[in-house]
């Protein structure tokens, strides 16, 4: 199998030229900033999960059950994303989804009880589902209209936002800033950025119709063998990301006894390596091969989790989460791009179907970890994700990317 044929071939630029070409393209950067603003809000929120857990006196199982509210919102919204984007366009969809997200992330941190917390997470799931499909579609539209390759860099911006979000949270915790105040400030900044980005986003051609004439509102399609394998691999990698988002801080703080500041660095270490590899991805994937990287990434991600479990110290756990970031880094851009080119499946439907299930893995994985942790301990919850990542590496040998 020719694994390099699955990705568009960029010009023969150096790694630095590839990165600069993204940041110097105003429309590409605008799309990238939408990616980063989304994850910055999530990164800020997840670092405060231990605070909310302690404030509401939740057990691991109660926290896991409450976190299910977000994937519930996702499941409600995803069948509607194609219809909404077809009506509003990608730019306006990003705009309204970002506004919904800025409101949503301020609710759980201020929640007086588990029910208000769940309502806020449900709203975040609704908004996150819409912005996820809208921003990835915008990136694809820009790639097609300008003949460039930016998907990995856009996902790099998403990781960069999460890195800044968790890093800033660590700093505000050290400065004893009240978490509700911190989240309100972050939401206000993202709200301002959302208005600033709209003029550039509106200049990107909209995919109101695909090349085949099918409306972009088609949200789902019955997956064939290759799309199904992509979905399963995406689920595994998304579970790895979800582990880092929702449980790295809890694991460091409660299981390993790290300070609150060090616990906040768990997701930061994951995001640091993920960010670096994603910005390099548009240049290095055509050389390594997309299918081969999916195999390597699954193994590296599982190894990172095992390091955090077998060597249960804050420093080694941080190294393990960093290795997990490497393993999960390029899976999303590879699979998002490939889902748009599955023969016999309209691009919009392929993207929406893959995005739906991979995002479910990202959001539903952490609650599953919570239930396993409640019954057997958090070590076993993390270990489950390591096994899933190893299985994804095996599936990558079977998938055909286009």
matplotlib code that plots the C-alpha trace (Angstrom):
import matplotlib.pyplot as plt

x = [0.0, 1.3, 0.7, 1.9, -0.9, -3.5, -2.5, -2.3, 1.3, 2.5, 5.3, 8.8, 9.3, 11.4, 9.6, 10.0, 8.6, 5.6, 4.8, 5.4, 3.2, 0.3, 0.8, 1.3, -2.0, -4.6, -7.5, -5.7, -4.7, -8.3, -9.5, -6.7, -7.6, -11.2, -9.6, -7.4, -10.2, -12.4, -9.7, -8.5, -11.9, -12.0, -8.4, -9.2, -12.3, -10.7, -7.9, -10.5, -12.3, -10.6, -11.8, -15.4, -15.2, -14.1, -16.5, -19.6, -18.1, -18.5, -17.2, -15.4, -18.6, -20.7, -18.1, -18.1, -21.9, -22.0, -19.4, -21.8, -23.9, -21.4, -21.6, -25.3, -25.4, -23.1, -25.4, -28.4, -26.6, -24.6, -27.6, -28.4, -24.9, -25.1, -28.5, -27.4, -24.2, -26.1, -28.4, -26.0, -22.7, -19.5, -18.5, -21.8, -22.0, -18.5, -19.7, -22.8, -21.2, -18.4, -20.8, -22.7, -19.4, -18.3, -21.6, -21.5, -18.0, -18.9, -21.8, -20.1, -17.5, -20.2, -22.7, -24.2, -25.2, -24.6, -27.8, -26.7, -23.2, -24.7, -26.8, -23.7, -21.9, -24.9, -24.8, -21.1, -21.7, -24.2, -21.9, -18.8, -20.4, -21.4, -18.1, -16.1, -17.8, -17.9, -14.3, -13.0, -15.2, -13.8, -10.3, -11.1, -12.8, -9.7, -7.4, -9.5, -9.9, -6.2, -4.6, -2.8, -2.4, -3.4, -5.4, -2.6, -1.6, -5.2, -5.3, -1.9, -3.7, -6.3, -3.6, -1.9, -5.1, -5.4, -1.8, -2.2, -5.5, -4.1, -0.9, -2.7, -4.9, -1.8, -0.6, -3.9, -4.1, -0.7, -1.8, -5.0, -7.3, -10.9, -11.7, -15.1, -13.2, -10.6, -13.3, -15.2, -12.1, -11.2, -14.8, -14.8, -11.5, -12.7, -16.0, -14.0, -11.8, -14.9, -16.1, -12.6, -12.3, -15.6, -14.5, -11.7, -13.9, -16.6, -14.1, -13.6, -15.7, -18.6, -19.4, -23.2, -22.9, -20.3, -18.9, -21.5, -24.2, -25.3, -26.2, -23.7, -26.6, -26.3, -25.0, -24.7, -24.1, -23.9, -20.1, -18.4, -15.5, -12.8, -14.8, -15.8, -12.1, -11.3, -14.1, -12.8, -9.2, -10.5, -12.5, -9.4, -7.2, -10.0, -10.2, -6.5, -7.2, -10.2, -8.1, -5.5, -8.3, -10.4, -8.3, -4.7, -5.1, -7.2, -4.7, -1.8, -3.6, -5.5, -3.6, 0.0, -0.4, 0.9, 0.2, -2.6, -0.1, 1.7, -1.6, -2.6, 0.6, -0.6, -2.7, -0.1, 2.7, 0.3, -0.6, 3.0, 4.1, 0.8, 1.1, 4.7, 4.0, 0.8, 2.5, 5.1, 2.5, 1.8, 5.5, 6.4, 3.3, 3.8, 7.3, 6.4, 3.1, -0.3, -1.1, 2.3, 1.9, -1.4, 0.3, 3.2, 0.9, -1.3, 1.8, 3.4, 0.1, -0.3, 3.3, 2.8, -0.1, 1.8, 4.7, 2.3, 0.9, 4.0, 6.1, 3.6, 5.5, 4.4, 7.6, 7.3, 3.5, 4.1, 6.6, 4.0, 1.3, 3.8, 4.4, 0.6, 0.5, 3.0, 0.9, -2.4, -1.0, -1.5, -4.3, -7.1, -5.7, -5.0, -8.4, -10.4, -8.8, -9.2, -12.9, -13.5, -12.2, -13.8, -15.0, -18.8, -19.4, -20.1, -17.3, -19.7, -21.4, -18.1, -16.7, -19.8, -20.1, -16.4, -16.5, -19.5, -18.1, -14.6, -15.9, -18.0, -14.8, -13.3, -16.3, -17.6, -14.2, -13.6, -16.9, -16.1, -12.8, -14.7, -16.9, -13.9, -12.0, -14.9, -15.0, -11.3, -9.2, -7.9, -4.9, -7.3, -9.3, -6.1, -5.0, -8.2, -7.4, -3.9, -5.4, -7.8, -4.9, -2.9, -6.0, -6.2, -2.6, -3.6, -6.7, -4.4, -2.7, -6.1, -7.5, -7.1, -6.7, -7.6]
y = [0.0, 3.4, 5.3, 8.7, 8.8, 9.6, 13.2, 16.2, 16.8, 20.2, 22.1, 21.0, 23.5, 23.3, 22.7, 26.4, 27.6, 25.3, 26.8, 30.4, 29.9, 29.1, 32.0, 34.5, 33.5, 35.7, 33.4, 30.3, 32.0, 33.1, 29.5, 28.4, 30.9, 29.5, 26.1, 27.6, 29.6, 26.5, 24.5, 27.4, 27.5, 23.8, 23.7, 26.4, 24.5, 21.0, 22.3, 23.4, 20.1, 19.1, 22.4, 21.7, 18.1, 19.2, 22.1, 19.9, 16.9, 14.5, 11.0, 9.6, 8.0, 11.1, 13.2, 10.7, 10.7, 14.5, 14.6, 12.6, 15.7, 17.1, 14.1, 14.2, 17.7, 16.5, 13.7, 16.1, 18.7, 16.5, 15.4, 19.1, 20.5, 20.0, 21.6, 24.6, 25.1, 24.8, 27.6, 29.9, 29.1, 28.1, 31.6, 32.4, 28.9, 29.4, 32.8, 31.6, 28.4, 30.3, 32.6, 29.6, 28.1, 31.3, 31.2, 27.4, 27.2, 29.8, 27.7, 24.6, 26.6, 28.6, 25.7, 25.4, 21.8, 18.9, 19.7, 23.2, 21.8, 19.2, 21.9, 23.9, 20.9, 20.0, 23.5, 23.2, 19.9, 21.6, 24.5, 22.3, 19.9, 22.8, 24.6, 21.3, 20.6, 24.2, 25.0, 21.7, 22.4, 25.9, 24.6, 22.1, 24.8, 27.0, 24.1, 23.5, 27.2, 28.1, 24.7, 24.6, 22.1, 23.5, 20.9, 19.7, 23.3, 24.1, 21.2, 22.4, 25.7, 23.7, 22.1, 25.4, 26.9, 24.0, 24.4, 28.1, 27.5, 24.9, 26.9, 30.0, 28.1, 26.8, 30.4, 31.7, 28.9, 29.8, 33.4, 32.3, 33.8, 32.6, 30.0, 31.7, 35.0, 33.3, 31.6, 34.9, 36.7, 34.0, 33.9, 37.6, 37.5, 34.8, 36.6, 39.7, 37.5, 35.9, 39.3, 40.2, 37.0, 37.2, 39.4, 36.9, 33.9, 35.3, 35.6, 31.8, 30.1, 28.2, 24.6, 25.0, 22.3, 19.6, 18.8, 16.2, 18.7, 17.3, 19.7, 20.2, 19.7, 15.9, 15.1, 11.4, 8.5, 4.7, 4.2, 1.7, -0.5, 2.1, 4.9, 2.6, 1.7, 5.4, 6.0, 3.3, 4.6, 8.1, 7.0, 5.5, 8.5, 10.8, 8.8, 9.5, 13.2, 13.1, 11.3, 14.1, 16.8, 15.5, 13.1, 14.2, 16.8, 14.5, 11.7, 13.9, 15.7, 12.9, 9.7, 10.9, 13.7, 16.5, 20.2, 22.0, 23.9, 20.7, 19.0, 21.7, 21.0, 17.5, 18.7, 21.3, 18.7, 16.7, 19.8, 20.9, 17.8, 17.5, 21.1, 20.8, 17.7, 19.1, 22.2, 19.9, 17.5, 19.2, 18.8, 15.4, 13.3, 13.0, 11.7, 9.2, 8.1, 8.6, 4.9, 4.3, 7.2, 6.0, 2.7, 4.4, 6.9, 4.3, 2.5, 5.7, 6.9, 3.6, 3.6, 7.1, 6.0, 3.0, 5.2, 7.3, 4.1, 2.0, 4.9, 6.7, 9.9, 13.4, 13.9, 10.6, 11.0, 14.4, 12.7, 10.0, 12.5, 14.3, 11.0, 10.5, 13.9, 12.7, 9.6, 11.4, 14.4, 13.7, 11.2, 13.8, 15.8, 12.6, 11.1, 14.3, 14.8, 11.2, 11.2, 13.8, 11.6, 8.2, 6.9, 6.7, 9.0, 12.7, 14.8, 16.7, 13.5, 11.7, 14.5, 14.9, 11.2, 10.8, 14.0, 12.9, 9.6, 10.8, 13.6, 11.1, 9.3, 12.6, 13.4, 10.0, 8.5, 10.5, 9.4, 5.8, 6.2, 7.6, 4.5, 2.2, 4.3, 4.1, 0.3, -0.6, 2.5, 5.3, 3.2, 0.7, 3.6, 4.9, 1.4, 0.8, 3.7, 2.3, -1.0, 0.8, 2.8, -0.5, -1.9, 1.2, 0.6, -2.8, -1.4, 1.1, -1.8, -2.6, 0.8, 2.3, 6.1, 8.1]
z = [0.0, -0.9, 2.3, 1.0, -1.5, 1.1, 1.6, -0.7, -1.7, -0.5, -2.2, -1.4, 1.4, 4.5, 7.8, 8.7, 5.3, 5.7, 9.1, 8.0, 5.0, 7.3, 9.7, 6.8, 5.1, 6.8, 6.0, 7.1, 10.3, 11.0, 10.7, 12.9, 15.5, 15.6, 16.3, 19.1, 20.7, 20.9, 22.7, 24.8, 26.5, 26.9, 28.2, 30.7, 31.9, 32.2, 34.4, 36.9, 37.0, 40.3, 41.8, 40.7, 41.8, 45.3, 45.5, 44.7, 46.7, 43.7, 43.6, 40.5, 39.4, 39.9, 38.0, 35.2, 35.0, 34.9, 32.2, 30.0, 29.7, 27.1, 24.8, 25.2, 23.8, 21.0, 20.0, 19.9, 17.8, 15.3, 13.2, 12.8, 12.0, 8.3, 8.1, 10.2, 8.2, 4.9, 6.1, 7.9, 6.1, 7.9, 9.0, 10.8, 12.2, 13.8, 15.1, 16.9, 18.1, 19.6, 21.4, 22.8, 23.9, 25.8, 27.7, 28.3, 29.9, 32.5, 33.8, 35.3, 37.2, 38.9, 39.3, 42.8, 42.2, 39.9, 37.8, 36.8, 36.1, 33.8, 32.0, 31.3, 29.9, 27.8, 26.2, 25.7, 23.8, 21.5, 20.7, 20.5, 18.0, 15.7, 15.8, 15.3, 12.0, 10.8, 11.4, 9.9, 6.8, 6.6, 6.6, 3.9, 1.8, 2.1, 1.1, -2.0, -3.0, -2.6, -3.3, 0.0, 2.9, 6.3, 8.1, 10.4, 11.2, 12.0, 14.4, 15.7, 16.5, 18.4, 20.5, 21.0, 22.4, 24.8, 25.8, 26.6, 28.3, 30.8, 31.2, 32.0, 34.4, 36.2, 36.6, 37.9, 40.4, 41.7, 42.0, 43.8, 41.3, 41.7, 39.0, 38.2, 37.6, 35.4, 33.2, 32.9, 31.6, 29.2, 27.8, 27.3, 25.4, 23.1, 22.5, 21.3, 19.1, 17.6, 16.3, 15.0, 12.9, 11.1, 8.2, 7.2, 7.7, 5.5, 2.6, 2.5, -0.2, 1.4, 0.6, 0.1, -2.4, -3.1, -6.5, -7.0, -6.3, -3.0, -0.4, 2.5, 4.9, 4.6, 8.1, 8.1, 5.8, 6.4, 6.6, 4.3, 5.5, 5.2, 6.8, 9.6, 10.3, 10.3, 12.8, 15.1, 14.9, 15.5, 18.5, 20.1, 19.5, 20.7, 23.9, 24.4, 24.0, 26.3, 29.0, 28.9, 28.9, 31.8, 33.9, 33.7, 36.4, 38.5, 38.2, 39.1, 42.0, 43.7, 42.7, 42.7, 45.2, 43.1, 43.9, 42.1, 40.0, 38.9, 38.3, 35.8, 33.9, 33.0, 30.1, 29.3, 28.7, 26.5, 24.5, 24.1, 22.2, 20.3, 19.2, 18.0, 16.0, 14.5, 13.2, 11.5, 10.2, 6.9, 6.0, 7.5, 6.9, 3.1, 3.9, 6.7, 5.3, 6.9, 7.5, 9.0, 11.3, 12.6, 13.5, 15.2, 17.0, 18.5, 20.0, 21.3, 22.9, 24.7, 25.8, 27.2, 29.4, 30.6, 31.6, 33.7, 35.3, 35.9, 37.1, 39.4, 40.1, 39.0, 36.9, 35.0, 34.6, 33.0, 30.6, 29.9, 29.0, 26.8, 24.9, 24.7, 23.0, 20.3, 19.7, 19.3, 17.5, 13.8, 13.9, 13.7, 10.7, 8.8, 9.4, 9.0, 5.6, 4.6, 5.5, 2.9, 0.1, 0.6, -2.8, -3.0, 0.0, -0.4, 1.3, 3.6, 4.8, 5.2, 7.3, 9.4, 10.1, 11.1, 13.2, 15.0, 16.2, 16.9, 19.0, 20.9, 21.7, 23.0, 25.1, 26.2, 26.9, 30.1, 31.7, 30.9, 32.6, 35.6, 35.9, 35.6, 38.2, 40.6, 40.5, 40.1, 40.5, 38.2, 37.2, 35.5, 33.8, 32.2, 31.3, 29.4, 27.1, 26.5, 25.4, 23.0, 21.5, 20.9, 19.1, 17.0, 15.8, 14.6, 12.8, 11.1, 9.2, 7.7, 6.7, 3.2, 3.2, 0.2]

ax = plt.figure().add_subplot(projection="3d")
ax.plot(x, y, z, "-o")
ax.set_aspect("equal")
plt.show()
